[in-house]
Amino acid sequence: MLEQATNLLHKDYTKQIYQIIDLDKFEGVMMNQLLDHISI
């Protein structure tokens, strides 16, 4: 279960890295997504 979630997070972050060039924006999005996943 945890391993599966980690794989999903890794895929999401990999997509974000390619989609977002601005590092400040990426950092904000990454934190928001991390908080979203934690709250689930």
N, CA, C and O atoms as a GROMACS GRO file, in nm:
protein
  160
    1MET      N    1   0.084  -0.120   0.000
    1MET     CA    2   0.000   0.000   0.000
    1MET      C    3   0.088   0.126   0.000
    1MET      O    4   0.072   0.216  -0.083
    2LEU      N    5   0.181   0.131   0.095
    2LEU     CA    6   0.270   0.247   0.103
    2LEU      C    7   0.359   0.257  -0.020
    2LEU      O    8   0.381   0.365  -0.074
    3GLU      N    9   0.409   0.141  -0.064
    3GLU     CA   10   0.496   0.139  -0.183
    3GLU      C   11   0.420   0.188  -0.306
    3GLU      O   12   0.473   0.262  -0.389
    4GLN      N   13   0.292   0.146  -0.316
    4GLN     CA   14   0.210   0.187  -0.430
    4GLN      C   15   0.188   0.338  -0.427
    4GLN      O   16   0.196   0.404  -0.531
    5ALA      N   17   0.162   0.392  -0.309
    5ALA     CA   18   0.141   0.536  -0.295
    5ALA      C   19   0.268   0.612  -0.332
    5ALA      O   20   0.262   0.716  -0.398
    6THR      N   21   0.383   0.560  -0.291
    6THR     CA   22   0.511   0.623  -0.323
    6THR      C   23   0.533   0.626  -0.473
    6THR      O   24   0.581   0.726  -0.527
    7ASN      N   25   0.499   0.518  -0.541
    7ASN     CA   26   0.514   0.512  -0.687
    7ASN      C   27   0.424   0.615  -0.754
    7ASN      O   28   0.466   0.680  -0.850
    8LEU      N   29   0.302   0.631  -0.705
    8LEU     CA   30   0.209   0.729  -0.761
    8LEU      C   31   0.262   0.870  -0.741
    8LEU      O   32   0.257   0.953  -0.831
    9LEU      N   33   0.314   0.897  -0.620
    9LEU     CA   34   0.369   1.029  -0.592
    9LEU      C   35   0.486   1.058  -0.685
    9LEU      O   36   0.498   1.168  -0.738
   10HIS      N   37   0.573   0.959  -0.703
   10HIS     CA   38   0.690   0.976  -0.790
   10HIS      C   39   0.647   1.009  -0.932
   10HIS      O   40   0.706   1.096  -0.996
   11LYS      N   41   0.545   0.941  -0.982
   11LYS     CA   42   0.495   0.968  -1.117
   11LYS      C   43   0.438   1.108  -1.126
   11LYS      O   44   0.462   1.180  -1.223
   12ASP      N   45   0.361   1.149  -1.024
   12ASP     CA   46   0.302   1.283  -1.023
   12ASP      C   47   0.411   1.389  -1.025
   12ASP      O   48   0.402   1.486  -1.100
   13TYR      N   49   0.514   1.372  -0.941
   13TYR     CA   50   0.621   1.470  -0.933
   13TYR      C   51   0.703   1.475  -1.062
   13TYR      O   52   0.748   1.581  -1.104
   14THR      N   53   0.722   1.358  -1.124
   14THR     CA   54   0.795   1.354  -1.250
   14THR      C   55   0.722   1.434  -1.357
   14THR      O   56   0.783   1.508  -1.434
   15LYS      N   57   0.589   1.421  -1.360
   15LYS     CA   58   0.508   1.498  -1.455
   15LYS      C   59   0.522   1.647  -1.426
   15LYS      O   60   0.540   1.727  -1.518
   16GLN      N   61   0.513   1.683  -1.298
   16GLN     CA   62   0.522   1.824  -1.260
   16GLN      C   63   0.656   1.884  -1.299
   16GLN      O   64   0.663   1.999  -1.344
   17ILE      N   65   0.763   1.807  -1.283
   17ILE     CA   66   0.896   1.857  -1.317
   17ILE      C   67   0.902   1.895  -1.464
   17ILE      O   68   0.959   1.999  -1.499
   18TYR      N   69   0.844   1.813  -1.551
   18TYR     CA   70   0.848   1.841  -1.694
   18TYR      C   71   0.750   1.951  -1.733
   18TYR      O   72   0.773   2.023  -1.830
   19GLN      N   73   0.640   1.964  -1.659
   19GLN     CA   74   0.538   2.062  -1.695
   19GLN      C   75   0.571   2.203  -1.645
   19GLN      O   76   0.536   2.302  -1.709
   20ILE      N   77   0.638   2.210  -1.531
   20ILE     CA   78   0.661   2.341  -1.469
   20ILE      C   79   0.809   2.378  -1.476
   20ILE      O   80   0.894   2.307  -1.423
   21ILE      N   81   0.838   2.488  -1.541
   21ILE     CA   82   0.976   2.532  -1.557
   21ILE      C   83   1.019   2.618  -1.438
   21ILE      O   84   1.131   2.608  -1.390
   22ASP      N   85   0.927   2.703  -1.391
   22ASP     CA   86   0.956   2.794  -1.280
   22ASP      C   87   0.972   2.715  -1.151
   22ASP      O   88   0.877   2.653  -1.103
   23LEU      N   89   1.092   2.716  -1.094
   23LEU     CA   90   1.121   2.635  -0.975
   23LEU      C   91   1.037   2.679  -0.855
   23LEU      O   92   0.994   2.596  -0.775
   24ASP      N   93   1.014   2.810  -0.842
   24ASP     CA   94   0.933   2.858  -0.730
   24ASP      C   95   0.791   2.804  -0.741
   24ASP      O   96   0.733   2.762  -0.641
   25LYS      N   97   0.736   2.805  -0.862
   25LYS     CA   98   0.602   2.751  -0.883
   25LYS      C   99   0.602   2.602  -0.855
   25LYS      O  100   0.510   2.550  -0.790
   26PHE      N  101   0.704   2.532  -0.903
   26PHE     CA  102   0.712   2.387  -0.883
   26PHE      C  103   0.716   2.354  -0.735
   26PHE      O  104   0.648   2.261  -0.690
   27GLU      N  105   0.794   2.429  -0.659
   27GLU     CA  106   0.806   2.404  -0.516
   27GLU      C  107   0.670   2.422  -0.448
   27GLU      O  108   0.633   2.343  -0.361
   28GLY      N  109   0.597   2.526  -0.487
   28GLY     CA  110   0.466   2.550  -0.430
   28GLY      C  111   0.368   2.440  -0.465
   28GLY      O  112   0.292   2.393  -0.380
   29VAL      N  113   0.370   2.398  -0.591
   29VAL     CA  114   0.280   2.290  -0.636
   29VAL      C  115   0.315   2.160  -0.564
   29VAL      O  116   0.225   2.086  -0.523
   30MET      N  117   0.444   2.133  -0.549
   30MET     CA  118   0.487   2.010  -0.484
   30MET      C  119   0.440   2.006  -0.339
   30MET      O  120   0.392   1.903  -0.292
   31MET      N  121   0.453   2.118  -0.269
   31MET     CA  122   0.408   2.124  -0.130
   31MET      C  123   0.257   2.106  -0.122
   31MET      O  124   0.208   2.034  -0.035
   32ASN      N  125   0.184   2.171  -0.212
   32ASN     CA  126   0.038   2.158  -0.213
   32ASN      C  127  -0.004   2.014  -0.239
   32ASN      O  128  -0.094   1.963  -0.172
   33GLN      N  129   0.060   1.948  -0.334
   33GLN     CA  130   0.026   1.810  -0.366
   33GLN      C  131   0.061   1.719  -0.249
   33GLN      O  132  -0.013   1.626  -0.217
   34LEU      N  133   0.175   1.746  -0.185
   34LEU     CA  134   0.217   1.665  -0.071
   34LEU      C  135   0.113   1.676   0.040
   34LEU      O  136   0.075   1.575   0.100
   35LEU      N  137   0.069   1.797   0.068
   35LEU     CA  138  -0.032   1.818   0.172
   35LEU      C  139  -0.163   1.750   0.133
   35LEU      O  140  -0.231   1.692   0.218
   36ASP      N  141  -0.199   1.757   0.005
   36ASP     CA  142  -0.321   1.692  -0.042
   36ASP      C  143  -0.314   1.541  -0.021
   36ASP      O  144  -0.410   1.480   0.025
   37HIS      N  145  -0.200   1.480  -0.054
   37HIS     CA  146  -0.184   1.336  -0.039
   37HIS      C  147  -0.185   1.296   0.108
   37HIS      O  148  -0.239   1.190   0.143
   38ILE      N  149  -0.126   1.380   0.193
   38ILE     CA  150  -0.121   1.348   0.337
   38ILE      C  151  -0.262   1.350   0.395
   38ILE      O  152  -0.295   1.268   0.481
   39SER      N  153  -0.345   1.444   0.349
   39SER     CA  154  -0.479   1.460   0.406
   39SER      C  155  -0.574   1.349   0.363
   39SER      O  156  -0.678   1.330   0.425
   40ILE      N  157  -0.537   1.276   0.257
   40ILE     CA  158  -0.625   1.168   0.209
   40ILE      C  159  -0.622   1.050   0.306
   40ILE      O  160  -0.690   0.950   0.283
   0.00000   0.00000   0.00000
